[in-house]
Amino acid sequence: MIIEQLRNILILAILVAVVWSVSIFYKSNKNQVDQEIPKYSQQTMKEAIIYFNKSEEYEKALLLAKEYVNLYPDDTEGWVHRGFASYSLGNCIDALADFLHASMNGNKDANVFLASVPYDDLCQNEEEFTR
């Protein structure tokens, strides 16, 4: 009987140690993840997207604009900037989808792009436009 009680206490002690170590591991990993993902303001992100588009670093602009639209889906300017980056990379269908979304949600600048993209030389080779 005493051996059985000691065995149960040992098992309990092991379980407590395992739970404690897992919780410490989880907390340290959570802190590490929080530190690795910098938090930028909405305005800072938008300015960076504009900068990358103007400096013709469209891949960077598109990557950041995708994240921006995920974080701030109601900001139609983000959709326009993402559309511009897609268009500049030759992704005309994606660009049109972004411009259409922005236009349907009240962004007047998107209307200009929406009207011109299908007729632009860059997009004339798109199979979807020629069907």
N, C-alpha and C positions, 0 to 999 in steps of 0.2 A: 504494500500500500504506500509506503513512504517513497519507494523507488518510482512508483507511478506518479506521485505528486511532484517529485523532483523532475521527472521527465516532462510533465505538463508545464511546469515553471520554466524549464529550459526552452521548450517550444515557444511559449509565450514571449520569453526574452528575445529569442531569435526573430519572431514576428515583429516585435516592437523595433528591433534594430533595423530590420529590412524596411519597414514603413518609414522610419526616421530617415534612413539614408536615401530612399526614393524621394521623399519630400525635399530634402536638401538638394538633391540632384535636380529636381524639377525647378526649384526656386532659383538655383544658379543658372540653369539653362534659360529660364524666363528672363532673368536679368541680362544675360548675354544677348538674347534676341532683341530685347528692348534697346540695348546699346548699339546693336548693329544696324538698326533701321532708324536713320535720322528723321526727325519730324520737321517738315518744312511748312511754312504758311502757304495758304492758297495763293496769295499774291506773289510770293517768291517762286512758286512752281510755275505760275503763268508767265512771269518775266523770263524764267529760264527757257520755257518752251519757245517764246517769241525770239529770244536770243539765238537758240539753236536753229530755228527756221530761217532767221535773217542771215546767219553765218553759214547757211547751207549744210548744216549738220543734221540732216533730216532723220537719220536713224535714231539719234539721240532725242530729237524733238518728238518723234513718234512714240518712242518708249516712254518718255515722261508724260506725253499727252494721254496715252492710254491709262496710265496710273491716275492722272488728274481727273479724267472723265469717270473713272471708277470711284474716286473720292468725292467728286463734286458733279454729279450727273445733271444737275439743274442749271449749271453755268454753261450757257450755249457757246460762249467764246471758246471754251475748251474743246467743244466739238468742231468748231471752225478751225482751230489750230491743229487738231488731230487730222482733220480732213486735208488741210494744206500740206502737212508733212506726208501723208499718204499719197496725195496727188504728185508731189515733188519726187517721190520715189517710184512713180509710175503705177501706183495702185489706184487706178481711176474708179473702180467700183466701190472700194472702201471709202474713197474720198467723197464720192457722190452720196453714199449712205450717211456719212457724217454731216455733210452740208445739208442734206434733206432733213435730218433730225434737227439741226440747229434752226433751219428755216421754219420748220413746222412749229417750233417753239418760240418763234418771234424774233430771231436774229436776222436783221436786214442785210448784213454783210454776206451772210451765207447765200442769199438769193443771187448775188452777183456771180459767185463761184458756181452755184448750181446751174446757172444758165450757160456758163462758158465751158465748163469742164468737158462735156460730151463732144464738143466741136474742136477742142484743142488738139494740135498735132500729136502731143504726147499720148493722148487717149484714143486716137484713131485706129490703132492696131488692136485694141481690146476686142476680143471675139464677141463679147456680150453686146457691144454696140452695133456690130455688123449683122446680127441675126435678124 
